[in-house]
Amino acid sequence: MRKISYSSYQTTIKGGHTRSRIIILMIFVFAAFSVIFVRLFQLQILRHDTYLAIAEEQHFGAIDLPARRGDIYVKDTHSGELSKLATNTTLDLLYVDPMVADDKPEIASKLTPIIFTKEEYNACLEDPESCFYNIKQEKSIESLIVPDTIWDIETGTIKKTESVREEEVEFKSYNAMLQEISEDILAKISKSEVDFVILRRDAEDELMADIINERLPGIFVDSNRFLIYGDPTLIPESQLSVVSKTLATYLDEAPSAIAARLTRRKVRYVFLKNKLSPEASREIESLDLKGVVLLPEHWRFYPESELASHLVGFINRENTGQYGIEGYFNIELEGKKGAIYAESDPFGRQITVSDTKIVNAVDGDTIVLTIDRVVQKEVEKILKEKVEEYKADSGQIVIMNPFSGAIVAMANYPTFDPNIYTESYTLRKLDLKNEEKVYPTTPVFKKDERGQYVPIDSGDLNNDEVEKYVYENLFGPGVFKNKVISEYYEPGSVFKPMVMAIAIDAKEVEPQTTFDNDGPLLIDEFEIKNATGIYGGITTMTQVLEKSLNTGMAWVAKKLGKRLMYKYLKDFGFGEYTNIKLEGETKGAVDYYNHWSKAQLLTTSFGQGIVVTPLQMVAAWAALANGGKLIQPYIVDSVIRGNEVIKTEPEIIHRVISEDTSSIISSMLVSVVRGYHGRAEIPGYLVAGKTGTAQIAGKYGQYEKGEGATITSFAGYFPATKPQFVVLVKLDRPRIGEGTWGETTAAPTFKQVAEFLIDYYSIQPSS
């Protein structure tokens, strides 16, 4: 919260009727102009920060009644119980109605020690920068000047001089703070008319310049805070219509709505504090102060903390959903707010104190997710362990039912706690004394001459004299991104089964079709090699997958051609949104086949030159597993709206490959796991799968090299004869030396996840 300080003030602008005598009219106009000029000077120069603080911290004229935001649930498959991932806690908001309040000094004095307790004061002493109030004792420059004496070498005499000593931070006493806050409260609740109305936040420079050029009475711009605001007391009633119509052309609002906000009116419902403790609410109730009101408010709470945080998202300071379900379903979850306000006459003026109206809020929808709480928790645990073990930047795991499209788990690491999401912005000094390891991909900052944190440049990165800062979580706000849906990558060899399935479905190859694997393949100015550098002569298509041969896949691509390959890739869903109903989804990219070079046709066959999201990969692998159908992935099991339950039904988008092709490719992928990906093999169970070790595209069209320059992955499904789950493991930039392959990192991770699923769901061994 910001530190604010309020001062009492009084302004009067008197209107009058037209006088019959011209001299009186001139005197009146001159006097009115003078008062307005003084008022403008007060607003723009003397009281600018005070008014802005009041406008941001108080609500004048009405109090919103927020709707109860809908809950977000996750289920437990075995027990059938629902657990809350996001819910609400109710705490009171405190406000005062100045038109009803009788003894304002008494209200201020009695509420102050409740609003600012000794415990809060002690917390401010520990962290003054986060304190709502300015607790530091300001000192005059004179108090810092100390007399001093120096020896003047030129004259050989002692001279008297002055120096400014370093300021020692001192804090106001608790009693002094109570006195100051009490005066602030009294000033706020003694205010008579609304004189600050925010018209636009985050205004662009051009818009602010246009408003300034219009020279509208009572309309102001704060370029430092990108704010456009108005003072209704400075807008003559005769000009209100013109001002509103002019603003409407810039603000894209109805003139009548703007006029209603800028109409002169009494101050009502002055906000003092929210999120009161139950003890504070009870104490205020016992005071029985006329005009003091407690209003229940709902506040977002995430009982499971970090669990599925990328799926859930969070609520920002403006109570707007960000990321995940909170972001995508923000409107449905938030419901419709109500209000308590004073009834107005046709000119927008409040009529009487007693004419208060209440519009009840409509609660938001409740959303039940498809993920299993137990599975999600275990998968997040496994992913965290593996990312740290393999020294990767991050990782993702997705588990989907290949026949329904329901997501069973979707995990990201690093993760965050949506209850305290702002901690992701916290920077700390890099621990150079203990030689703290920071990878090249870690954001590093320094302080500039203004004391602001800025990204460090390459010149200062290796300069030991420069203090370096990193995010507490080493990731910063980038941790909010759900990489399963919002970050695309070149998939590498885990993409090969899709292309092989296309060739089988198109009758271009069969598992025993052979090609001569006699060496690297030259195409245009490129040379296509196998990752192992081994070429074994005559090789079958099954062996191409088993040995993950780029040359073999390039041979297959030549047989398919650009047009047919492109058509099938689009059928698999690549280059399209999955429409999973999570905020922030990207769709990857598949260039139109007419734009492909000869080389791109071939490199696409082994997962280079095409970018996909992990969720697209899971959906495509599900088509291999379920008999050839592209199924709609979904994360929302049901939406509860009042007494109505809206259930999500599985949806088949279209057929991609035939059932025969699905069966054939599954057998080939079982052979792959048995023969070359043994680290993913599970005794007694047929597992179909494939690894991937993908290069990361760097600057200037070149692929990165060295440590941390790959993405490793494993995709698979089991039991292969009747799959229950498709699982994708993706690890970003693992760093374990020469053995950094999908086989050595992602495959063992897949196996650990699969073994847990087999045990948890009691999956019987393959017959």
ABEGO torsion letter per residue (X at the ends): XBBBBBBBBBBBBBBBBBBABAAAAAAAAAAAAAAAAAAAAAAAAAAAAAAAAAAAABBBGBBBBBBBBBBBBBBBAAAGBBBBABBBBBBBBBBBBAAABABAAAAAAAAAAAABBAAAAAAAAABAAABABBABBBBBAAAABBBBBBBBAAAGBBBBBBBBBBBBBBBBBAAAAAAAAAAAAAAAAABABBABBBABBGBBAAAAAAAAAAGBBGBBBBAAAGBBBBBAAABBAAAAAAAAAAAAAAAGBBAAAAAAAABBBBBBGBBABBGBBAAAAAAAAAAGBBGBBBBBBBBBBBAAEABGAAAAEBBBAAGBBBEEAAAAAAAAAAEBBBBBBBBBBAAGBBABAABBBBBBBBBBBBBBBABBAAAAAAAAAAAAAAAAAAGBABBBBBBBBAAAGBBABBBBOBBBBAAAAAAAABBBBBBAAAGBBBBAABBBBBBBAAGBBBBBBAAAAABAABBBBBBAAGAEAAAABBAAAABBBBAEAAAAAAAAAAAAAAGABBAABBBBBAEBBBBEABBBBBAAGBBAEBBBAAAAAAAGBAAAAAAAAAAAEAAAAAAAAAAAGBGBBAGAGBBGBBAEBBBBAAABBAAAAAAAAAGBGBBBBAAAAAAAAAAAAAGGBBBBBBABABBBBEABBBBBBBBBABBABBAAAAAAAAAAAAAAAAAABAAABBBGBBBBBBBBBBBBBBBGGBBBBEBGABBBBBBBBOBAABBABBBBBBBBGBBAEAABBAAAAAAAAAAAAAAAAAAAAGBBBBX
